[in-house]
């Protein structure tokens, strides 16, 4: 199997989901209970192939799904949805928002004029030093980096990407620390033995104690298509949850 180079994959995906300043979305706005209530726009296209991903067809077939929307349209709909539901938070989710950096920053500029907080959920692969400096201009931004696994080997198994990508993401955490951006790290632990979790936490402390202090545990939710993907891959979680939050040891 050819492993993914996430930087090259992002460029390839950009050719599909970017058209000028517009980006493809498969759902312009939805309400959600996460973060105590958040308005969400779901985009198409990712540069990883996570085996447990809940975003099914929009990730795998972005050329066939969704419509292009301008940054103004996306921001206006997020603001409208947040106001109607008395939410404090907005986000772009569903796939990887940072693939379209210019579109994303254009949305952020509009949201930055409001009192809403934008939660940037990202796999962290594209948070290079230059982009992080751009993001530091926004004072109503919180970045949630989702790390898939606790070692390079786990990461590669779960995402289909080159193992060294794991170290790239940790290097990008350095960029966030240097820029003094508001962020936290969420780590997928469903497939990790305790010894690997302990080793990762020790490594994170060497980057910054604040990363360790705000360490967020993330686990697989067993939606039907996620279960099928896991079965096809032959990968079984050590800990997982049903969609209604009930823990399940194994599938």
N, C-alpha and C positions, 0 to 999 in steps of 0.2 A: 504494500500500500504506500502510495506517495503521501508523505506528511505535508501538511499545510505550512507555507510561509505566510504568516498573518499580515505582514506588510504588503507583500505582493498580492495576496488575496483581497486586501482592502482596495487596492488600485483596480483590480479586476471587477470587484463588486461595484465600485464607484461608477464604472462605465455603464452599469445597468440601472442603478438607482438614483443617479444624479443627472439632471438636465438643466444646465445653467445654474441658477440659484435655487431651483426647485428640487425636492426630494420625493421619492416614492413612499407612500404610507398605505397600509392596508386597513387602517381604522383611524379616522382623524381624531376623535375624542371618545373617551370612555371614563366612567367613574370607577373608583376602586377604594377598598378599605385599607390598603397598605399605607403606612405612615399616619394612620388615623384618618385617612381620607385624602385622595390625590386625583387630580385630573391628568389623564394620560393620552398621548398620541402615539400610536404604534407604527413604527417604521419597518421597511423591508430591507433585508440584506445584512449579512454578518460575515466576519472574516474568520470565524471558528465554526466547527461542526460538533458542538457539544452533544454527547450521546443522550443526555437527559433533558434536552431543550424542550420547553413547552410550546415554543413558536414553531409550528409545523411547516405548512406549505409556504408561508411568506419568507421563511429562511431558505428553503430549498428550491423554490421556484419564483424568485423575485421578478424575473422578466415577464411572468404571466399574471402576476397578482399586484393589485394596488393602483393608485393614481398619484400623479405628481402634484405637490402643493408648494406654494411659496412660503417663505419664512413668516411673512405677514399673516397669511391665512392660518398657519399652524399656531402661531402665538395668540392671535385673536380668539381662536376657538378654545385654546387652553384657558385663557383668561376668562372667557365667557362661562365655560364649564365650572371653573373654580368658584366664580362668583355665585353662580346658581346653586351650588352645593355647599357654599360656605367653607371651601377648602383653603388651606394655607399653602399647599404644595402643588407643583406641576412637574411633569417629566415627559421625556420621549423614551419609549421603551419598545419591547417587542423584538428588536434585533440590536444592532450596534450603532448608537447615535453618532459616534465620533468618526465614522467612515466619511461623512459629509461635513467636514469641519467648517467650511464657510457658511453653509446653511445653518448649522447648529449655532455658531456665534451670532448670526443674524437674528435667530429666534431669541437667544439670550439677551441681546441688546434691547429687544422690545420688552421682554419679561422684567428686565432690570429696572424699568421705569415704574414698575408696580411694587406692591409690598409682598408679592408672592415669592416663595423660595423655590428655585429650580433644583430638582434632584437629578444629577447626571449619573445614570447607571451605565457602567461601562466595564468591558473586560480588561481594560487597562493597557492593551497592546499598543495603542496609538498615542499615548500620553507622553510624547517626546518633549524635550526641554522647550522647544519653540512654541509648541501648542499650549503647554502648561503656562507659559508666560502670557499668551493671549487670554487664557481662562482667568488669570489673576486679575484681570480688569473688572470682573463681575463680583459685586459684593453680596449678591443674593444667590450664590451658587454653593451647593454641597455636592461633592463627588463621592459616589459609592462605587468602589472598585471591587468587582466580583472575581475572585481567584478560584480557578477550577482545580481543586486538589491541593495537596500539601508538599509535593515533590515534583521535579521535572518529569519523572516517569508517570506519575499519576496524571499530571496535566496532559501529557501527550496521549495517554490512553483515553481520557475523557473528552478531549477536544479534537483529536485528529491532527494536532499541530506539532511542529518540531519541539522536542523537549526544551531546547534552549530558550524558547519563548517564555518559559516560567521565570528565568533569570532576567529577561528583558522587562517583564512586568514589575519585578521587585526593584529593578533599576529605576523604573518610572515612578515608583513610590518615592524614591529619593527626590525626584523632580518636584513632586507635590509638597514634600517636606520643606525643601529649599524655598519654594515660592510661598510657603506659609498659607496654603490653601486649606479650606475646610473640607475634610474628607474622612472616610473610614474604609476599612478593608473588610469585606465579607468573604469567607472562605467556604467552598463546598467541601463538607466533611463526610458526606454519606459513604464515601469509598475509602476512607483513610483510617488505618489503625492508629491507636493512641500514640505509639512511639513517633510516628511521622508528624502528628499534630504538635507534639512537644518540641520536636526539632525545628519545625517551622516557626513556632512562637519564639524560640531562642534566636533564630535568625532575624525575625522582625524586630526584636528588641535592639539589635545592633544597628538597624536603620533608624528607628525612632521609638522611644518608649510609648509615645502617644498612639502608635499603630497597635501595639500590644494591648494598651489600655482600652482601646475602642474596637477590639477584635469581635467581629460578628460571625456567628455560626450560621451556615446555610445548609439546607438539606433538600433532597429530592422530593418533589411532589409527584405521586404516582397517577398522573392522568393516563387514560387508556393508551394514547399514542406514545407516551413516554415509556410505558411498560413494554409496548411492542418494540420500541427502539432498543431498550435494554436487553430484551430477550434475543433480538437479532445479533446484537454485539457480543452476547455472552458475558456481559458485565453485570454483576449483582451488587446492589448497595448493601452496606452493613447496617445502615439506618436510613429509613425513608418514611414518608408520611402520605396518607391518603389526602385527596383534595380538601376534605373537611377537617384536616389537621390531626387525624388519629395516627399515632405512630405505628409503623409496621416494620418488623425486624428484617424480613426478607421477602422477595417476590418469587 
